[in-house]
Structure formats: structure tokens, C-alpha cells
Amino acid sequence: MSTQLNIFLNSGYAALILFTIAAALAGGFVRSSSPMMRAATGVAFLLVTIFITISGRSLLGWTVSTVDRPSFPGFLLLAVVAAATVAGRRVATSAEFRFATMVLAVAGLALYPAAAGYLDRDTYVVGYNGYLLPSAVALVIAYSLWRRYFITAFALNVAIACFLLGTGESRNLWDYIMDPVAWIIGCGTWIALAVSFATARIKPAKVLAPVQPSSGIGETPISH
């Protein structure tokens, strides 16, 4: 059962990534594209990746081997991004989305540079035991419930349940609440928000032409 679940999650995550990229490109190059067109483009591209093979493996298969098993919060986040991409909506306008991506971005900055050896301490090991990481996740869940960010709280609770039930091969809590794709989405979201904010601040204000007063308004014409 665990093997079948891993195959489903790995393949589904890779397929969702390819679908979202194709739908986003369709919306970017064709401004008047409809949700149906974006969805059709995503499905068509996904079919192409299934039937085109390189070294005996399909493009979808190569993507699966690249992204590996997703975390549940990452899978849910990507599903939200995919739905927003097809619908043509700016999901970053949601306060909960901004909060969730901020948490993922900060958590990834604490995890991946250290795990890659750029820092002296490997923060990945705190996911095996101890109370530091579970306490941090509990605080995020509590804040999410307080702010009524129920999707975020649900995603983290499911991740914890998967960890406790041992549904994946890893016994590290980090692998159930974080994955590289989710971190990229989180960082990308906040980079885009920062660029948008900076652009709005430095954009020169429009110079309005002075309003010329209307002659004779409120005045009685004087006859000579």
C-alpha cells in the first residue's frame, strides 16, 4: 500500500507541475486565453511528456525522478496554484496564501542551505527527534486556526498524521511538511510580491494636466 501511494504521489506531483507550467505559459503568451484553453494546453503538454521518451524513459518519468515524493502541504499548494493558473486568478491576493508561502519560504531557508553544507549546523537532523520542529509546526497550526487559515492548518495536520503513520519511507518530519518545489513556490511568490511592491513605489507619479478654470462660471456677463 505504501509503495502504491508513493508511486501515485510522485507521478501526480510531477504531472501537476508539468500541467501548471504549460497552463501558465498559455496564459502568458495568449492574453485572451480562456480557462478552457489553458486547461487544454496543460493536458496536451502532459500527454506529450508521457509519449516522448529520452533514453527509454518518458519526459514525465524524468520529472518524477527529479522531484521525488512531495509533502502534503506542497502538493496542496501546487494544486491551488494550478487551479488559480487555469482560472486566471491572482492567488497571491489571498492573505492565507501569502502566509503559507511565507512559512514555506522561511522554513526552506532554515533547512536547505544547512542541509547542503552551507552552514555549520545541519538543521535536517532536528526532524528525526526532539521537540524543536514539532513545536514550531504546532505554533504555525495554532496561529493558522486563530486567523482562520483552515486550509493551512489542515495541510500541516495531514502532514503530521502521515509522519506518525509512517506512510512514507522517510522517518524525518521535515520530509512530510516541506519539499523543494514547495520552497521554490514560496520563495517565488515573495520575490514576485517584493518586485511588485518596489515597482509600485518607484514608479513615477502621473503628472496631471492643470485644470483650466471655465470662463464666466458663476459670473454675470458684462455688456459693454
Sequence and secondary structure as in RCSB ss.txt:
>XXXX:A:sequence
MSTQLNIFLNSGYAALILFTIAAALAGGFVRSSSPMMRAATGVAFLLVTIFITISGRSLLGWTVSTVDRPSFPGF
LLLAVVAAATVAGRRVATSAEFRFATMVLAVAGLALYPAAAGYLDRDTYVVGYNGYLLPSAVALVIAYSLWRRYF
ITAFALNVAIACFLLGTGESRNLWDYIMDPVAWIIGCGTWIALAVSFATARIKPAKVLAPVQPSSGIGETPISH
>XXXX:A:secstr
 HHHHHHHHHHHHHHHHHHHHHHHHHHHH TT  HHHHHHHHHHHHHHHHH EETTEEHHHHHHHHH S  HHHH
HHHHHHHHHHHHT  GGG HHHHHHHHHHHHHHHHHHHHHTTSSSS GGGGGTSSSHHHHHHHHHHHHHHHTT H
HHHHHHHHHHHHHHHT SS   THHHH  HHHHHHHHHHHHHHHHHHHHHHHS           TTTT      
